[in-house]
Amino acid sequence: MKGSVYKRPNGWEYRHDIDPDPLTGKRRTTSRGGFTTRTEATRKMRESISEHEKGRTVKPSRRTVAEFVTEWLATARASMSKGTWVKYRNYLTAYVVPVIGSTALQELDGRRLDLLYGHLLDGGRVRRRAEQSAGLAPATVAVVHQTLSRALGDAVKWGYLVRNPAADASRPRVGRRAPTVWTAEQLRAFTKHVRDDRLYAMYLLVITTGVRRGALAGLRRADVDLAAGTISPSRPRVVIDGQAEDGEQKTDNAYRPLALDPVTLTALAAHIERWEADRRDFGHTTELLFCWPDGSTIHPDTITDWFQRHARDARLPVIRLHDVRHSYATAALKSGVHPKVVSERLGHASVAFTLSFYSHVIPGMDKQAADTIAGVILGAPDAPPEKDPDADVRGSVRTEADSPLLDGEEEG
């Protein structure tokens, strides 16, 4: 490729040839300016030419999408968590390979991926219940796009493709909706209903801390510091292909100690006392706190089933166990807890995510914030002037013409 550098009023600029227009065959160039020296512009031009020539040297191949997916899954397994890898494997083998698996990888483009997404939205569901539509939810198809984008990005790095075709595809639009939550009164009603349950402390933990289901199922004795009144969940129990396994926390913040309120701490201490008695009686050695009396593990899905059965018995709206986490966050924000504190207690990666996800709570807090800030700046509002006591008497005497009956009103 040919190129040159030259001086401009605002600095040095380079320009060099790139591939000709694929339709007309006409010459095409690219340029970039604003460099302070000729040397810098020359170095950047050489880097740009190298990148374009690298893209031109991809060897033609009839490698299919299915063959690439198999290779990519085998290679990517070591670089991601098992849960993430299984999710990617399931999405690719269920929704991508059956539809475009025989397509040559180098023939894949944004248009074909858009057609794939449309097919999945219209009729891509593999296992369909009676009440379900034939198409996948937009959120599911968006994950397919995310998976393909990551996999095809590696295809570019490996020299299989010049460009990631997912970058030219349209990610399905996913609407945001506020999570379903219980009110503070409903949360209180649930705690009263399960007060005598053997796993009362477990339900209290999710209600008063918002920890994830995996952290509940994986909480170990070593994770609890009764003297400090904290828990530090270390290894969550996650469900992978239907089986419960030890996993990893979603963020580094999830490992930090989490303070407990006195009621939850007392309940957890009582549970640990009973757990230790079960260890002596049954001779089990499990470190999991929430287990069967004989030490057998409890599947996380079973915890959800028990929770929802309790909700029905308490005549409360049946929500997901994860929605209790959202209920906790909503109650905390509405009660005036600082968003950064809420973010840290939930183990979110950043307070920005917390504010974005729980933006539905903010409008109700806005009026409170306006009144509080005005009170600090302007001081307490002046008391309203005292009324003339005789004015109410005079003002209350009205004739029938002054106060006509509304439609549908009756006298008396």
Backbone hydrogen bonds in HBPLUS format (Angstrom, degrees):
<---DONOR---> <-ACCEPTOR-->    atom                        ^
c    i                          cat <-CA-CA->   ^        H-A-AA   ^      H-
h    n   atom  resd res      DA  || num        DHA   H-A  angle D-A-AA Bond
n    s   type  num  typ     dist DA aas  dist angle  dist       angle   num
A0017-ASP N   A0002-LYS O   2.88 MM  15  5.69 155.2  1.95 161.9 169.6     1
A0004-SER N   A0015-ARG O   2.90 MM  11  5.66 150.4  1.99 155.5 165.1     2
A0015-ARG N   A0004-SER O   2.97 MM  11  5.66 149.2  2.07 161.1 169.8     3
A0006-TYR N   A0013-GLU O   2.97 MM   7  5.63 153.6  2.05 155.4 163.8     4
A0013-GLU N   A0006-TYR O   2.98 MM   7  5.63 159.6  2.02 159.6 166.2     5
A0008-ARG N   A0011-GLY O   2.67 MM   3  5.10 145.5  1.79 146.6 158.8     6
A0011-GLY N   A0008-ARG O   3.07 MM   3  5.10 169.6  2.08 113.0 114.6     7
A0012-TRP N   A0035-PHE O   2.73 MM  23  4.84 168.4  1.74 144.7 146.2     8
A0035-PHE N   A0012-TRP O   3.07 MM  23  4.84 160.5  2.11 149.7 143.6     9
A0014-TYR N   A0032-ARG O   2.94 MM  18  5.66 163.2  1.97 157.3 158.3    10
A0032-ARG N   A0014-TYR O   3.09 MM  18  5.66 150.4  2.18 145.8 152.0    11
A0016-HIS N   A0030-THR O   3.01 MM  14  5.73 157.0  2.06 159.9 167.1    12
A0030-THR N   A0016-HIS O   2.96 MM  14  5.73 154.0  2.03 159.0 166.5    13
A0018-ILE N   A0028-ARG O   2.96 MM  10  5.68 155.8  2.02 144.2 140.8    14
A0021-ASP N   A0026-LYS O   2.89 MM   5  5.34 161.4  1.92 152.9 155.6    15
A0025-GLY N   A0021-ASP O   2.73 MM   4  4.76 143.0  1.87 135.0 144.3    16
A0041-ALA N   A0037-THR O   3.21 MM   4  6.47 162.4  2.24 145.7 150.1    17
A0042-THR N   A0038-ARG O   2.90 MM   4  6.11 157.0  1.95 151.0 157.4    18
A0043-ARG N   A0039-THR O   2.99 MM   4  6.22 160.5  2.02 149.8 154.8    19
A0044-LYS N   A0040-GLU O   3.03 MM   4  6.25 162.9  2.06 151.6 155.9    20
A0045-MET N   A0041-ALA O   2.96 MM   4  6.12 147.8  2.07 142.7 151.8    21
A0046-ARG N   A0042-THR O   3.03 MM   4  6.30 158.5  2.07 150.4 155.2    22
A0047-GLU N   A0043-ARG O   3.09 MM   4  6.38 155.8  2.15 146.6 153.1    23
A0048-SER N   A0044-LYS O   2.95 MM   4  6.15 155.9  2.01 144.8 151.3    24
A0049-ILE N   A0045-MET O   2.89 MM   4  6.14 163.1  1.92 154.9 159.0    25
A0050-SER N   A0046-ARG O   2.94 MM   4  6.09 157.3  1.99 145.1 151.7    26
A0051-GLU N   A0047-GLU O   3.03 MM   4  6.28 152.7  2.11 145.5 152.2    27
A0052-HIS N   A0048-SER O   3.06 MM   4  6.36 160.6  2.10 151.3 156.0    28
A0053-GLU N   A0049-ILE O   2.87 MM   4  6.08 159.9  1.91 153.9 159.7    29
A0054-LYS N   A0050-SER O   2.91 MM   4  6.01 145.3  2.03 141.8 151.3    30
A0055-GLY N   A0051-GLU O   3.19 MM   4  6.47 151.6  2.27 142.0 148.3    31
A0056-ARG N   A0052-HIS O   3.22 MM   4  6.52 134.2  2.44 135.4 147.4    32
A0057-THR N   A0054-LYS O   3.22 MM   3  5.36 151.2  2.31 101.9 110.2    33
A0105-LEU N   A0063-ARG O   2.73 MM  42  5.88 170.3  1.74 154.2 157.5    34
A0068-PHE N   A0064-THR O   2.96 MM   4  6.24 159.7  2.01 149.5 155.4    35
A0065-VAL N   A0103-THR O   2.83 MM  38  5.80 143.8  1.96 164.1 175.4    36
A0069-VAL N   A0065-VAL O   2.84 MM   4  6.05 161.3  1.88 154.3 159.5    37
A0066-ALA N   A0101-GLY O   2.92 MM  35  4.33 161.5  1.96 132.0 125.9    38
A0070-THR N   A0066-ALA O   3.11 MM   4  6.33 160.9  2.14 147.6 151.8    39
A0071-GLU N   A0067-GLU O   3.11 MM   4  6.36 160.7  2.15 146.6 151.7    40
A0072-TRP N   A0068-PHE O   2.74 MM   4  5.94 163.7  1.76 159.1 164.2    41
A0073-LEU N   A0069-VAL O   2.92 MM   4  6.02 166.6  1.93 153.6 156.6    42
A0074-ALA N   A0070-THR O   3.23 MM   4  6.36 157.8  2.28 141.6 147.4    43
A0075-THR N   A0071-GLU O   3.04 MM   4  6.25 149.0  2.14 145.4 154.1    44
A0076-ALA N   A0072-TRP O   2.76 MM   4  5.82 163.4  1.79 158.6 162.9    45
A0079-SER N   A0076-ALA O   3.03 MM   3  5.44 150.1  2.13 113.7 122.7    46
A0085-TRP N   A0081-SER O   2.96 MM   4  6.21 165.3  1.98 155.7 160.1    47
A0086-VAL N   A0082-LYS O   2.90 MM   4  6.08 163.1  1.93 153.3 157.5    48
A0087-LYS N   A0083-GLY O   3.03 MM   4  6.21 155.8  2.09 142.7 149.5    49
A0088-TYR N   A0084-THR O   2.96 MM   4  6.24 164.6  1.98 155.0 158.3    50
A0089-ARG N   A0085-TRP O   2.84 MM   4  6.06 162.9  1.87 152.3 157.7    51
A0090-ASN N   A0086-VAL O   2.86 MM   4  6.03 165.6  1.88 152.1 155.5    52
A0091-TYR N   A0087-LYS O   3.01 MM   4  6.22 160.6  2.05 151.6 156.6    53
A0092-LEU N   A0088-TYR O   2.95 MM   4  6.08 165.9  1.97 153.9 157.9    54
A0093-THR N   A0089-ARG O   2.95 MM   4  6.02 169.4  1.96 155.4 158.6    55
A0094-ALA N   A0090-ASN O   2.99 MM   4  5.81 143.2  2.13 137.7 146.9    56
A0095-TYR N   A0091-TYR O   2.98 MM   4  5.63 158.1  2.03 139.2 145.5    57
A0096-VAL N   A0092-LEU O   3.12 MM   4  4.88 144.1  2.25 118.2 127.7    58
A0097-VAL N   A0092-LEU O   2.91 MM   5  6.12 170.1  1.92 170.4 172.6    59
A0099-VAL N   A0096-VAL O   3.09 MM   3  5.53 139.6  2.26 110.9 122.0    60
A0100-ILE N   A0096-VAL O   2.92 MM   4  6.01 171.8  1.93 177.7 176.3    61
A0101-GLY N   A0097-VAL O   2.84 MM   4  3.94 132.9  2.06 126.7 125.5    62
A0103-THR N   A0100-ILE O   3.06 MM   3  5.35 158.0  2.11 111.4 118.4    63
A0107-GLU N   A0104-ALA O   2.89 MM   3  5.28 155.6  1.95 113.4 121.6    64
A0108-LEU N   A0105-LEU O   3.13 MM   3  5.40 161.6  2.16 109.3 114.9    65
A0113-LEU N   A0109-ASP O   3.16 MM   4  6.49 155.7  2.22 151.7 158.9    66
A0114-ASP N   A0110-GLY O   2.91 MM   4  6.15 153.0  1.98 148.7 156.5    67
A0115-LEU N   A0111-ARG O   2.99 MM   4  6.31 152.6  2.07 147.5 154.7    68
A0116-LEU N   A0112-ARG O   2.94 MM   4  6.23 149.0  2.04 141.5 150.4    69
A0117-TYR N   A0113-LEU O   2.90 MM   4  6.22 160.2  1.94 152.8 156.9    70
A0118-GLY N   A0114-ASP O   2.97 MM   4  6.23 156.4  2.03 146.6 153.1    71
A0119-HIS N   A0115-LEU O   2.96 MM   4  6.19 156.0  2.01 147.1 153.3    72
A0120-LEU N   A0116-LEU O   2.97 MM   4  6.28 158.4  2.01 153.1 158.8    73
A0121-LEU N   A0117-TYR O   2.94 MM   4  6.17 153.6  2.01 148.6 155.8    74
A0122-ASP N   A0118-GLY O   3.02 MM   4  6.20 144.1  2.15 143.5 152.8    75
A0123-GLY N   A0119-HIS O   2.86 MM   4  5.95 164.0  1.88 157.0 160.9    76
A0124-GLY N   A0120-LEU O   3.10 MM   4  3.83 144.8  2.23 120.0 113.7    77
A0136-LEU N   A0120-LEU O   2.89 MM  16  5.83 175.5  1.89 151.5 152.4    78
A0125-ARG N   A0134-ALA O   2.94 MM   9  5.54 159.4  1.99 164.0 163.0    79
A0132-GLN N   A0129-ARG O   3.08 MM   3  5.28 156.9  2.13 108.6 115.9    80
A0140-THR N   A0137-ALA O   2.94 MM   3  5.29 125.1  2.25 108.0 121.8    81
A0141-VAL N   A0137-ALA O   3.15 MM   4  6.55 159.7  2.19 156.4 162.1    82
A0142-ALA N   A0138-PRO O   2.85 MM   4  6.04 145.1  1.97 145.0 155.3    83
A0143-VAL N   A0139-ALA O   3.20 MM   4  6.50 140.4  2.37 136.2 145.1    84
A0143-VAL N   A0140-THR O   3.08 MM   3  5.19 125.7  2.39  96.2 109.8    85
A0144-VAL N   A0140-THR O   3.11 MM   4  6.54 147.2  2.22 142.5 151.8    86
A0145-HIS N   A0141-VAL O   2.97 MM   4  6.34 156.6  2.03 148.2 153.6    87
A0146-GLN N   A0142-ALA O   2.95 MM   4  6.23 156.1  2.01 142.4 149.2    88
A0147-THR N   A0143-VAL O   2.84 MM   4  6.05 157.2  1.89 149.9 155.6    89
A0148-LEU N   A0144-VAL O   2.92 MM   4  6.18 167.0  1.94 155.3 158.4    90
A0149-SER N   A0145-HIS O   2.85 MM   4  6.00 157.8  1.90 151.2 157.9    91
A0150-ARG N   A0146-GLN O   3.15 MM   4  6.39 156.1  2.21 144.6 149.6    92
A0151-ALA N   A0147-THR O   3.01 MM   4  6.27 168.2  2.02 154.3 157.8    93
A0152-LEU N   A0148-LEU O   2.78 MM   4  5.81 172.4  1.78 157.3 160.0    94
A0153-GLY N   A0149-SER O   3.01 MM   4  5.93 137.1  2.20 132.3 143.3    95
A0154-ASP N   A0150-ARG O   3.30 MM   4  6.64 145.2  2.43 141.4 148.6    96
A0154-ASP N   A0151-ALA O   3.09 MM   3  5.34 126.4  2.39 100.0 112.8    97
A0155-ALA N   A0151-ALA O   3.15 MM   4  6.58 141.9  2.30 137.6 148.7    98
A0156-VAL N   A0152-LEU O   3.11 MM   4  6.44 143.0  2.26 141.8 149.5    99
A0157-LYS N   A0153-GLY O   3.21 MM   4  6.56 157.5  2.26 141.1 146.7   100
A0158-TRP N   A0154-ASP O   2.85 MM   4  6.08 146.5  1.96 149.4 158.7   101
A0160-TYR N   A0155-ALA O   2.85 MM   5  5.17 148.9  1.95 170.6 165.4   102
A0159-GLY N   A0156-VAL O   3.06 MM   3  5.20 157.0  2.12 104.9 112.1   103
A0167-ALA N   A0164-ASN O   3.06 MM   3  5.67 151.7  2.14 115.7 123.3   104
A0168-ASP N   A0165-PRO O   3.00 MM   3  5.37 149.6  2.10 107.9 116.8   105
A0169-ALA N   A0166-ALA O   3.19 MM   3  4.99 158.6  2.24  97.6 104.2   106
A0187-LEU N   A0183-THR O   2.95 MM   4  6.27 156.2  2.01 153.0 159.7   107
A0188-ARG N   A0184-ALA O   2.99 MM   4  6.20 154.4  2.05 143.5 150.4   108
A0189-ALA N   A0185-GLU O   2.93 MM   4  6.18 150.6  2.01 141.7 150.0   109
A0190-PHE N   A0186-GLN O   3.00 MM   4  6.23 150.1  2.09 144.5 151.8   110
A0191-THR N   A0187-LEU O   3.10 MM   4  6.43 159.3  2.15 149.0 153.7   111
A0192-LYS N   A0188-ARG O   3.14 MM   4  6.41 152.5  2.22 146.9 153.9   112
A0193-HIS N   A0189-ALA O   3.08 MM   4  6.30 148.5  2.18 140.6 149.2   113
A0193-HIS N   A0190-PHE O   3.04 MM   3  5.01 115.7  2.47  93.3 109.3   114
A0194-VAL N   A0190-PHE O   3.07 MM   4  6.37 149.2  2.17 153.4 160.6   115
A0195-ARG N   A0192-LYS O   3.46 MM   3  5.23 166.5  2.48 100.3 103.1   116
A0197-ASP N   A0194-VAL O   2.95 MM   3  5.14 164.6  1.97 114.8 119.7   117
A0200-TYR N   A0197-ASP O   3.07 MM   3  5.07 144.4  2.20 119.7 114.9   118
A0202-MET N   A0199-LEU O   2.97 MM   3  5.26 124.6  2.29 104.4 118.7   119
A0203-TYR N   A0199-LEU O   3.21 MM   4  6.67 157.4  2.27 156.7 162.2   120
A0204-LEU N   A0200-TYR O   2.95 MM   4  6.23 158.0  1.99 153.5 160.4   121
A0205-LEU N   A0201-ALA O   2.96 MM   4  6.13 150.9  2.05 142.7 150.1   122
A0206-VAL N   A0202-MET O   3.33 MM   4  6.71 159.5  2.37 150.2 153.0   123
A0207-ILE N   A0203-TYR O   3.13 MM   4  6.33 152.1  2.22 145.2 153.3   124
A0208-THR N   A0204-LEU O   2.83 MM   4  5.92 157.4  1.88 158.2 163.0   125
A0209-THR N   A0205-LEU O   2.93 MM   4  5.65 128.9  2.19 143.2 151.9   126
A0210-GLY N   A0206-VAL O   3.04 MM   4  4.73 138.9  2.21 110.3 120.8   127
A0215-ALA N   A0212-ARG O   3.09 MM   3  5.34 123.1  2.43 101.5 115.1   128
A0216-LEU N   A0212-ARG O   3.17 MM   4  6.59 151.8  2.25 149.5 157.5   129
A0217-ALA N   A0213-ARG O   2.94 MM   4  6.24 170.7  1.95 162.3 162.9   130
A0218-GLY N   A0214-GLY O   2.93 MM   4  5.95 138.1  2.11 137.9 149.3   131
A0237-ARG N   A0214-GLY O   2.93 MM  23  4.63 159.0  1.98 121.0 120.2   132
A0219-LEU N   A0216-LEU O   3.31 MM   3  5.35 167.7  2.33 106.0 109.6   133
A0289-LEU N   A0219-LEU O   2.91 MM  70  5.99 169.9  1.92 154.3 156.7   134
A0223-ASP N   A0220-ARG O   2.89 MM   3  5.24 149.6  1.99 108.3 118.3   135
A0221-ARG N   A0287-GLU O   3.06 MM  66  5.82 143.1  2.20 148.7 159.1   136
A0224-VAL N   A0221-ARG O   3.19 MM   3  5.63 168.3  2.20 115.4 119.0   137
A0232-SER N   A0223-ASP O   2.75 MM   9  4.94 147.8  1.85 141.2 151.7   138
A0225-ASP N   A0230-THR O   2.94 MM   5  5.35 178.3  1.94 158.2 158.7   139
A0229-GLY N   A0225-ASP O   2.78 MM   4  5.80 127.6  2.05 142.1 158.4   140
A0230-THR N   A0225-ASP O   3.14 MM   5  5.35 157.3  2.20 140.7 144.7   141
A0260-LEU N   A0229-GLY O   2.87 MM  31  5.62 151.2  1.96 167.0 161.2   142
A0231-ILE N   A0258-LEU O   3.02 MM  27  5.26 147.5  2.13 133.6 142.3   143
A0258-LEU N   A0231-ILE O   2.74 MM  27  5.26 155.5  1.80 150.8 159.3   144
A0247-GLY N   A0236-PRO O   2.80 MM  11  5.39 161.8  1.83 163.2 162.5   145
A0238-VAL N   A0245-GLU O   2.79 MM   7  5.45 156.1  1.84 168.9 166.4   146
A0245-GLU N   A0238-VAL O   2.78 MM   7  5.45 159.7  1.82 158.8 165.7   147
A0240-ILE N   A0243-GLN O   2.78 MM   3  5.28 165.0  1.80 155.6 154.1   148
A0243-GLN N   A0240-ILE O   3.02 MM   3  5.28 162.2  2.06 117.5 118.1   149
A0254-ALA N   A0251-THR O   3.15 MM   3  5.50 148.5  2.26 105.2 113.8   150
A0255-TYR N   A0252-ASP O   3.17 MM   3  5.85 169.1  2.18 119.0 122.4   151
A0256-ARG N   A0253-ASN O   3.23 MM   3  5.68 162.1  2.26 113.5 118.6   152
A0265-LEU N   A0261-ASP O   2.94 MM   4  6.06 162.8  1.97 159.4 165.2   153
A0266-THR N   A0262-PRO O   2.95 MM   4  6.04 158.4  1.99 145.9 151.1   154
A0267-ALA N   A0263-VAL O   3.05 MM   4  6.29 161.7  2.08 148.5 153.5   155
A0268-LEU N   A0264-THR O   2.88 MM   4  6.05 157.0  1.93 150.2 156.8   156
A0269-ALA N   A0265-LEU O   2.90 MM   4  6.08 154.9  1.96 147.6 154.4   157
A0270-ALA N   A0266-THR O   3.04 MM   4  6.29 156.6  2.10 147.7 153.5   158
A0271-HIS N   A0267-ALA O   2.97 MM   4  6.22 150.2  2.06 142.9 151.5   159
A0272-ILE N   A0268-LEU O   2.92 MM   4  6.18 157.2  1.98 149.3 155.0   160
A0273-GLU N   A0269-ALA O   3.04 MM   4  6.28 151.9  2.12 143.9 151.4   161
A0274-ARG N   A0270-ALA O   3.11 MM   4  6.40 156.8  2.17 145.5 150.8   162
A0275-TRP N   A0271-HIS O   2.78 MM   4  6.02 153.3  1.85 149.2 158.0   163
A0276-GLU N   A0272-ILE O   2.87 MM   4  6.06 156.6  1.92 150.0 154.6   164
A0277-ALA N   A0273-GLU O   3.17 MM   4  6.42 148.1  2.28 138.4 146.8   165
A0278-ASP N   A0274-ARG O   2.95 MM   4  6.28 151.6  2.03 147.3 155.0   166
A0279-ARG N   A0275-TRP O   3.02 MM   4  6.34 148.4  2.12 144.3 152.8   167
A0280-ARG N   A0276-GLU O   3.17 MM   4  6.48 148.7  2.27 141.2 148.6   168
A0281-ASP N   A0277-ALA O   2.89 MM   4  6.16 161.6  1.93 151.2 156.8   169
A0282-PHE N   A0278-ASP O   2.76 MM   4  5.72 170.3  1.77 154.4 157.4   170
A0283-GLY N   A0279-ARG O   2.81 MM   4  5.01 130.8  2.05 121.2 133.4   171
A0292-TRP N   A0296-SER O   2.90 MM   4  5.14 171.0  1.91 156.3 158.1   172
A0295-GLY N   A0292-TRP O   2.79 MM   3  5.23 163.2  1.82 125.7 128.3   173
A0302-THR N   A0299-HIS O   2.87 MM   3  5.22 130.4  2.12 108.9 122.7   174
A0303-ILE N   A0299-HIS O   3.27 MM   4  6.77 146.9  2.39 149.0 158.3   175
A0304-THR N   A0300-PRO O   3.20 MM   4  6.61 154.5  2.27 146.7 152.8   176
A0305-ASP N   A0301-ASP O   2.98 MM   4  6.29 156.6  2.04 145.1 151.4   177
A0306-TRP N   A0302-THR O   2.92 MM   4  6.18 162.1  1.95 154.0 157.9   178
A0307-PHE N   A0303-ILE O   2.94 MM   4  6.14 160.9  1.98 148.7 154.3   179
A0308-GLN N   A0304-THR O   2.99 MM   4  6.21 165.4  2.01 156.2 158.9   180
A0309-ARG N   A0305-ASP O   3.01 MM   4  6.19 149.9  2.10 145.7 154.1   181
A0310-HIS N   A0306-TRP O   2.97 MM   4  6.23 158.4  2.02 152.0 157.3   182
A0311-ALA N   A0307-PHE O   2.98 MM   4  6.30 152.5  2.06 145.5 153.7   183
A0312-ARG N   A0308-GLN O   3.03 MM   4  6.30 156.8  2.09 145.3 150.1   184
A0313-ASP N   A0309-ARG O   2.97 MM   4  6.21 164.1  1.99 150.6 155.1   185
A0314-ALA N   A0310-HIS O   2.86 MM   4  6.05 142.6  2.00 147.0 157.3   186
A0316-LEU N   A0311-ALA O   2.90 MM   5  5.16 172.1  1.91 159.1 157.5   187
A0315-ARG N   A0312-ARG O   2.95 MM   3  4.97 157.9  2.00 106.5 112.1   188
A0323-ASP N   A0320-ARG O   2.96 MM   3  5.09 135.9  2.16  98.0 110.8   189
A0324-VAL N   A0321-LEU O   3.03 MM   3  5.46 151.1  2.12 108.7 117.2   190
A0325-ARG N   A0322-HIS O   3.07 MM   3  5.33 130.5  2.33 100.7 112.9   191
A0327-SER N   A0323-ASP O   2.82 MM   4  6.10 146.8  1.93 140.3 150.3   192
A0328-TYR N   A0324-VAL O   2.84 MM   4  6.12 155.4  1.91 148.7 154.2   193
A0329-ALA N   A0325-ARG O   3.06 MM   4  6.36 164.0  2.09 148.9 152.5   194
A0330-THR N   A0326-HIS O   2.91 MM   4  6.07 162.3  1.94 150.4 155.3   195
A0331-ALA N   A0327-SER O   2.95 MM   4  6.11 166.1  1.97 151.4 155.1   196
A0332-ALA N   A0328-TYR O   2.90 MM   4  6.08 157.0  1.95 150.9 157.8   197
A0333-LEU N   A0329-ALA O   2.97 MM   4  6.17 166.0  1.99 153.3 156.1   198
A0334-LYS N   A0330-THR O   2.96 MM   4  6.10 163.7  1.98 151.4 156.5   199
A0335-SER N   A0331-ALA O   3.00 MM   4  6.06 137.5  2.18 139.1 149.7   200
A0337-VAL N   A0332-ALA O   3.09 MM   5  5.52 155.1  2.16 163.0 155.3   201
A0336-GLY N   A0333-LEU O   3.12 MM   3  5.30 158.9  2.16 104.9 111.3   202
A0341-VAL N   A0338-HIS O   2.95 MM   3  5.36 122.7  2.28 110.4 124.5   203
A0342-VAL N   A0338-HIS O   3.07 MM   4  6.44 160.1  2.11 154.8 161.0   204
A0343-SER N   A0339-PRO O   2.80 MM   4  5.95 159.6  1.84 148.1 154.0   205
A0344-GLU N   A0340-LYS O   2.97 MM   4  6.18 157.7  2.02 144.7 150.0   206
A0345-ARG N   A0341-VAL O   2.92 MM   4  6.14 158.9  1.97 150.8 156.7   207
A0346-LEU N   A0342-VAL O   2.96 MM   4  6.13 148.3  2.06 148.7 157.0   208
A0348-HIS N   A0343-SER O   3.03 MM   5  5.34 158.5  2.08 159.1 157.7   209
A0347-GLY N   A0344-GLU O   3.14 MM   3  5.00 143.3  2.28  93.5 104.4   210
A0355-LEU N   A0351-VAL O   2.96 MM   4  6.25 165.4  1.98 156.3 158.7   211
A0356-SER N   A0352-ALA O   2.96 MM   4  6.12 153.0  2.04 144.7 152.5   212
A0357-PHE N   A0353-PHE O   2.82 MM   4  5.97 170.0  1.83 158.6 160.9   213
A0358-TYR N   A0354-THR O   2.98 MM   4  6.01 159.9  2.02 150.6 156.1   214
A0361-VAL N   A0358-TYR O   3.01 MM   3  5.68 159.9  2.05 117.7 123.7   215
A0362-ILE N   A0359-SER O   3.15 MM   3  5.23 134.2  2.37  99.2 111.0   216
A0365-MET N   A0362-ILE O   2.85 MM   3  5.03 130.2  2.10 106.0 120.8   217
A0366-ASP N   A0362-ILE O   2.98 MM   4  6.12 128.0  2.26 152.7 168.0   218
A0366-ASP N   A0363-PRO O   3.25 MM   3  5.12 141.1  2.41  94.2 105.0   219
A0369-ALA N   A0365-MET O   2.90 MM   4  6.12 156.4  1.96 150.5 157.6   220
A0370-ALA N   A0366-ASP O   2.86 MM   4  6.13 156.0  1.92 149.4 156.1   221
A0371-ASP N   A0367-LYS O   3.02 MM   4  6.27 163.6  2.05 153.3 156.3   222
A0372-THR N   A0368-GLN O   2.95 MM   4  6.13 160.6  1.99 149.1 155.0   223
A0373-ILE N   A0369-ALA O   2.89 MM   4  6.00 171.9  1.89 156.4 158.4   224
A0374-ALA N   A0370-ALA O   3.03 MM   4  6.07 162.7  2.06 145.4 150.8   225
A0375-GLY N   A0371-ASP O   2.95 MM   4  6.05 147.3  2.06 140.7 149.7   226
A0376-VAL N   A0372-THR O   3.10 MM   4  6.44 146.7  2.22 144.5 152.8   227
A0377-ILE N   A0373-ILE O   3.02 MM   4  6.31 159.6  2.06 152.5 157.8   228
A0378-LEU N   A0374-ALA O   2.70 MM   4  5.52 162.4  1.73 149.6 155.7   229
A0379-GLY N   A0375-GLY O   2.91 MM   4  4.69 132.7  2.14 115.0 125.3   230
A0391-ALA N   A0388-ASP O   2.78 MM   3  5.27 149.2  1.87 116.3 126.5   231
A0394-ARG N   A0390-ASP O   2.94 MM   4  6.22 165.6  1.96 152.1 156.0   232
A0395-GLY N   A0391-ALA O   2.71 MM   4  5.81 158.0  1.76 148.4 155.5   233
A0396-SER N   A0392-ASP O   2.94 MM   4  5.89 128.2  2.21 135.0 146.3   234
A0396-SER N   A0393-VAL O   3.30 MM   3  5.24 137.1  2.49  92.8 104.2   235
A0402-ASP N   A0399-THR O   3.02 MM   3  5.09 124.5  2.34  95.8 110.3   236
A0403-SER N   A0399-THR O   3.24 MM   4  6.56 141.9  2.39 146.7 156.2   237
A0409-GLU N   A0406-LEU O   3.02 MM   3  5.43 166.4  2.03 132.7 133.9   238
